[in-house]
């Protein structure tokens, strides 16, 4: 279900790693400088909306992108990241996730 079909705002989602089923939960949060994004429950990892790039996994104050939706053609609402396949990079490794609203 896309965000446009939702009647209530998305407040949380999961990234489910396809390789081994590991699940990360993200919740809507306010950053230190008053910016809204989604914060991972187990650490200071953010998924934020970038004006040019859309939704990405990144630090608010960094230009380093650590993850993003695989299908870049999917329309993105500024309210919540798109469901579907996401990819990430951690050092020399890459991972594939399913982003699912909860």
Buried (B, 14 or more C-beta within 10 A) or exposed (E): EEBEEEEEEBEEBBBBBEEEEEEBBBEBBEBEEEEEBBBBEEEEBBBBBBEEEBBBBBBEEEEEBBBBBBEEEBEBBEEBBBBBBBBBBEEEEEBEBBBEBE
